[in-house]
Amino acid sequence: MRFVLQNALAKDGMVEAVRRLISAGAIYGSSMPKGLQDVTIVLKLFVNGELGEELCVKQVLADSGISATGTLRRIESLEAAGLVRRQPDGDDARRVRVSLTERGRNMVIAMVQQVYGPVPGPYEVGDARS
């Protein structure tokens, strides 16, 4: 099984590997456990960041499938853990952008490597715990 996953990772790359993890978590739907909700938010932020896109809080709310209050709490807890950051949008003062910190990015890379094995390409992991 691990050999098949490593081949998929080599073929499709890191972003596709993370998308597969997101899809695996989607089976829970609205009954997804809170910890998995946090991971899913981080994974989605990773994909968008790797594609050069940032999400605003409203987009994270729409994608999360949970209540606005619940999603905001998840973002706040991830920010307190140093995994995500919120920044005002330079073009629209009403918007707040959400992106991964380097620590959050390293955590996702380490998670993918744990599941799929060594990652080909420029994905070096620093210390995701610091």
Salt bridges, closest charged atoms under 4 A:
ASP12 OD2 - ARG20 NH2 2.43
GLU16 OE2 - ARG20 NE 3.95
ASP38 OD1 - ARG74 NE 2.28
GLU50 OE2 - ARG105 NE 2.80
GLU79 OE1 - ARG86 NH2 2.67
ASP89 OD2 - ARG97 NH2 2.91
ASP92 OD1 - ARG94 NE 3.04
ASP127 OD1 - ARG129 NE 3.28
